């Protein structure tokens, strides 16, 4: 029977070393979640991690987990023995993995949890030059939920300075599994809805390059229902050609100046370039709220006080 061995633990807890010492030299496939994460980050298009928005980073981590799981299942179907270095700190993440593997293939599933002593852990942190991250690493380790047999593992091992020992705690109640699977299903549904919303928004933004929409000059009040190209050729300063939808910038026709815009007022106020609605007059407030609502706010004509219904 094929087998997969998960090795989990906080950073610098000795996962890679343990795998090298106990599995190297055997006919096993060794997979590391770190490699999948780096690939997902590279494919995201962001060159630097510190510039990556948190939602994008989370999607990268999810993709890495999914890709690793798919490769594990594929190798198991081929009859391979797999060793996977993973995080899987939370029970519901492990349950999702175990459920997917059980559904796809008949395999033995075991997990090793790295639990080094304080002295050994500090040595590892120093060797990897992670002293500046020690607080984060320690807090991460405190969040690890030790695996329980109810999650579906055939064997659970605790790896400490004293060696490796089997640790099969008292199985948790069935409700534990039901709650975890419900949370997973709700999370998946929420993410799918967010992804669908993002997809629709991207399609809308792409359509704004060719479809006509309302252009409002915040200075003189002129408005025209024209395409982006028509507006640009007429001298309008307007997204998507000039600036970005939803972000403060000039919204003017070809006859008005940027120096009379809300954008200019905010940028030259001598204070932080932040819009405070309480400091805006009625005209500026209309402009700002229209900008915040772009591009949807530009698809239907805005009604003024004197406009017919």
URGI-V442653 format. One line per field, one symbol per residue. ss: DSSP state (~ for helix, > for strand, _ for the rest). phi: phi as a letter, one per 40 degrees, with the letter a starting at -180 (. if undefined). burial: # if it has 16 or more other ideal C-beta (glycine too) atoms within 10 Angstrom, else .. Layout:
ss = ???
phi = ???
burial = ???
This chain:
ss = __>>>>>>______~~~~~~~~_____>>>>>~~~~~~~~~~~_____~~~__~~~~~~~~~~~~~~~~~~~~~~~~___>>>>>>____~~~~~~~~~~~~~~___>>>>>>>___~~~~~~~~~~___~~~~~~~~~~~~______~~~___>>>>>>__>>>>_______~~~~~~~~~~~~~~~~~~~~~~~~~~~~~~~~~~_____>>>>______>>>>_~~~~~~___>______________>_____~~~_~~~~~~_________~~~__~~~~~~~~~~~___~~~___________
phi = .cabbcbbicdgchcccccccbbcgccbbbbbddccccccccccgccbccccdddcccccccccccccdcccccccccgccbbbcbcfccdcccccccdcccccacacbbabbcbccdccccccccccfbdcbddcccccccccccdbdcchccabbbbbcchbbcbbcddccdddcccccccccccccccccccccccccccccccccbccacbbccccgcaacbcdccccccgccacccbgbcgbcacbbccbbbccbccdccccbcgbdcbcbdccccccccccccccccccdcbcbccccccccc
burial = .##############..##...#....######..##..##..#.......#....#.###.###.###..##.##...##########.#########.#...#.#.########....#..##...........#..##..#..##.####.#####.......#........##..#........................#..#....#######....#.#.#..##...####...#.#..######..#....###..#........#....#...#.###.##..##.###..........
